[in-house]
Amino acid sequence: MTDLYFYNLNVGSGIEATGDRVISMLDDYPGKIHVYKHQNPPYLLLDDLIKVQPDVIVMNEYYPRVLEGVYYYKVWKPKTKVILLNHDWLRSTYVPYDIDDPKGEHRLSSHDQVALLNTAWHNTIDIFITLNHRPEGRDYPEWVKYKTVEHVHPIPDAFNPTMRWKNRRKDFMYYGVLWPHKFSRAFIEAIDGSDIYVDLYGNIREDDDESKEYNQFIANSRNVQYMGYIPDHELINRLNEYRFWVFPREGHELFCLCMAEALRCNVIPLVVNPPEGNRPNWADWASGCYFRYHDIEELIDRMKHYLSQKNDPEFIERMDEYAEQAGARIRSATDYKEFKKILYRYIII
């Protein structure tokens, strides 16, 4: 019987959420499962691996501390199968890391650690399951291409439309972590005093004075209203109350799980995603399923256009058909059962 060890570190955000969902697929796994959550140093991770002695290891996302511990374990147990749920298709192109810059992307502490991780990338991971979108025309390095499988984040079947788009009574919403780089302060300022109102749901952060000030700025706005965190058991019904998910982002994105969940429920995303800047093709997995804008001014103009047309039956019918087609495409792309088949194909040994 095969014992499985699953790293799903308690980092929050969509990374841990996807890990939780993949773990939920293992309800009929024919062996013992050990889930490790703690962000401990490599020697403690290795110590626990030695106690459990698993046959298969799944790492949800790449963390240097995890790969280092797993590398040493596999040196001892070379027949161990190691699978990486890779949240960034581009990451393997950074390998080998610059040994003369040990405090680069991952703030590594020494030349020795950089050298170890360069070796670990090549010799430890047997299967890469890439969860975000690889742009057309781009490819992986030869050393990893043959052991890479692609399937975007799996989302449970429960994320489905329960009400037709045209029958929904609420217009604009955002849910997700409320950070300025995800829900732009400039956007909030620009809609002040307009006819545009957006309901905000999700986690707020109060780690420092900057985040506290941003939260207060939201509280003082007349055109956005913080509605609180949506519990998981209410999320799908709440999504089905709205027509549009608004994403006036200013920062870096790899996938955006919230956008995919909204699309599965036939909520149409309105996304600021300029063609220049950091990874403008991050949302190509949803091409044709969302409306893309160069800047917040263009986004606001289109939101005003919708408000001027929302009582036109012909316009609403066209939008309803668009929402139906977009939702169906994303439900297929994020299919939970299909991902489970892929996962089991590699963890059963």
N, C-alpha and C positions, 0 to 999 in steps of 0.2 A: 504494500500500500504506500502511495506517494505522499509524503508530507510537504506542505507548501508554506512558505514564509512570505508574508506580504508587508512591504514597507509602505505605509500611508501616513506620513508625518503630519503632525497637528499644526499645519501652516495656515489653515483656513482657506478662503476663496474657492474658486472653481477647481483648483488642483485637488484639494482634499475631497471636495464633493464628488468629483469623478472617481477618485479612489474608493469612496464609500459605495458608489454605484457598482463598480466592478466587483468589489467584495460581495455585494448582494447577489451577484450572479453565481456565487460559489455555494449556494445553499444545498446543491446536490453533489458537491465535490466528493469523490470517494476516498478521501484521506483526511488527515488532520490539517487544520489551518491555524497558523499563528500570525496575528496582526500586530505589527510594531508601530507605535505612534510617536515615540519620544525623539526629540532633536538632541540626541546625546552625541558625545565624541566617538570617533571610530572604534576605540578600544572597547567601549561598552557595547557598541553594536556587535562587534566581533565576539565578545564574550557571550552574548545571548544566542548568537548563531551557533556557537560551539555547544551550548547546552541543548538547543533544539535539534540540531543536525538535520536540516531540511534537505529534501531532494531537489526542490524547485524554489527559486526565489523570484518574486516579482517586485520591482522597484517602481513605485508610482512617482514619476518625474526624477530627474537627475539632481542629486545633491552630492557634492564631493565627499562628505563624511560617510554617506551610505556606500558609495561606490568603493571607497577605500576599505571599509570593513568587509564588504562582499568580496573584494579582490583577494584579501588575505585568506578568507574562508575557502574560496575556490582553489587557491594554491594547495590547501590542505585536502580539499574534496573536489578534485578536478572534474568529476562526472556530474557535478551539480549543474542544473540548467538555470540560467539567469535571463530574465525577461525584463526589458525596460519599457514602461509606458512613457513614451517620449512626447512631451508637451510642446516641443519646438523642433520642427523638422530641420532647421538650419544648424542646430547645435553640433552635429557631427562634423560639419565643415570647419569648425574651429580647432579640431584636433589635428595635429598635436598643438597643445598650448605652448606658448613661448616660455621656454625654461629660464630666460633672462628677465622675465616679467612676472614673478610669482604672485604679485598682488594685482593681477589683471582682472578679468571679468568676475571671477569667483573669489577674489581676495584671498588667494592661497598664501600660505604662510612661509613656504620655503621652496627652493629649487628641488629638493628631494620629493616633496609632495606633488609638484608639477610633473616630474619624471614618472612617479608612480601612477598618477592618473592617466597620463598618456599611454602607458602600458596597459592599464586596466580597461580603458575604452576598447582597445583592440582585442584583448584576450579574455575578458570577463563576461561580456554581454553576448548571449547567443541569439536573441531575437529582439529587434526594435519594433514596437508597435507605435507608429507615429499618429498622434491625435489631432494635430492641427494641419492646416492646408499647405501642401507644397505647390508653389506657383507653377503654372505651365512654362515649360522651357528650362526649369531649374532641375538639378539632379543632386543625388547624394554622392559622396566620394565612393570610389570603387570598393574600398575595404568594408563598407557598411551596406552597400546597395543590395547585395545578395541575401542579407539577413534582415531586411526591413519589410514590414507589412504596414499598409496605410488604411486607417479607418478613423474618421473623425469621432469626437467624443460621443459615447453612447448615452442616450437619454431614455428613461423609462417610458414604456408605452402609455402610461397614464397622462403624459403631456399630449393632450389631444383637444381639438375644438369641441366645446359643448354648446356653443351658440354661434350661429352664422354671424359673420362680420357685419353684415348690413343691419342686423337686429340689435347690435350693441349700442348702448346709450352714452358711453363715456369715450372721450376722444384720446387724450394724450397721457401717457404714463412713462415712468422710468422705474425699474427695479434693479438692484445690484448694490455693490458697495458705493457709498456716497463719498467720492473723493473729487477734488477740483479737476483732476486730469481726466476723469470719466464724465462728470456732469459739470460743464464749464461755467465758471463764475461769469464770464463775459456773456454767455447765453442768457443767464438769469437777469443780468443787467439790461440786456438788449430787449427782452420781452416785458420789462417793467412798464405797467400802465397800458399794455395792449389787451387784446381779446384772447390771447393765448394763455391757457392755464394747464399746468402739468402736475399730476400727482406723483409723489416720490415715495418709493418703498425700498426698504433694505437696511443694511447695517450702516451705522454712523460710527466714526472713529473720533475719539477725544484723547489722542495720545500726546498732543502738544498744543501750544497756544494757536498755531496756524490752523489746525483742524477744528479746534473749538471756535475760532473766529469764523471759519467757513460755515459751520453748523448754525451759528447765530445769524449769519448773513442769509441763509436759507429761511430761518424762522422769521426774519423781518421782511421777506419778499411777499409781495401781494399776488404774484403770479405762479409761484410754486408752493406746494403744500406738502410737508413731510407727513406721511400717513402711517409711519411706523414700519416695523419689520413684519414681513408676511411669513407666518408659520408654514412649514411644508405642506400641512394638510389643507391649507387655504389657498396655496399659490395658484393652482391650476384654475380654480373657480374665479380668482381675482383677475388672472390674465384674460379670461374669457369675457370680462366686462368691458375691455378696452379695444380700440381699433388700432392705435399706434403706440409703439415703444420708441421713445426718443433718446438718441445717444449723441449729445453734442460734445464729443470727446476732444481732448487736446493732447492726449498722451499715447503711450505705446500699447499695442494689443497683439496677442498671439492668436486668440480664437474668440473669446467672449461667450461663455456658456449661457449667460442670461439671454443673449440675443437668439441663440438657437432654441432655447426653451420657449421664448415668446413666439418665434416663428412656428414651432410645432403646434401652438395653440391658435394659429392664423392671425396673430398680431403682426402688423406690418412695421418693420423697423425703419426709422428715419435716422440716417447715420451721417455724421460729418466725417468724411474720409478723403482728404485731399490727395491728388495723385502724386504729390511730392512728399518728402519727409520719410519717417521711419516706417518701413514695411507697409506701403500703401495697399499691397495686395493681401493683407491678412484676412480679409473677409471674402476672398474669391470662392470659398466653399459655399457661399450664399449668393453668388452672382445671379441676377435676375429675380431674386427673392426679396430684395430690400431696395430702398431708395437712397442713393448715395449723393452727398452734397459736398462741394468744395470747402465751404466755410459756414459759420453760423448765420450769416446774412442770407445766404441761399436757403438754408434750412428754414429760417423764420418766414421767408417769402412763400415757400411751399406750404407751410403750416397755415398761413393766412389764406392761401388759395383754397386749401381744403375747407376751411371754415366758411368761405364764401360759396362753396359748391355743395355742402353737406345736405342741403335740402333738395338737390337735383336728383331725382330717382335714377336717371340714366347714368350719371356719374357714380352713384353709390353702387349700382349693379356692376359696373366695370371694376370698381375697387374690390367688391365682394368676390368676383371671379378671380382677380389677381391674388387675393388673400388665400383662397382655396387652393390654387395651383402652387403657390409658394409654400404653404404649409405642408402639402403632400410631398413635395420634393425634399424638404428638410426632414420630415418624418422618415423618409426612406434613407437619407444619408446618415442619420443618427440612430439607425435601427438597433435596438437593444439586443434582440435575439440574434441578429447577425454578428454583432460584436462578441456575444457569448460563444458562438460557434468558433470564431477565430481564436479566442482565448483558450478554449478547451483543446483546440487542435495542438497547442504548444505546451500546455501545462500537464497534460496527461502523458506520462512516460512509462 
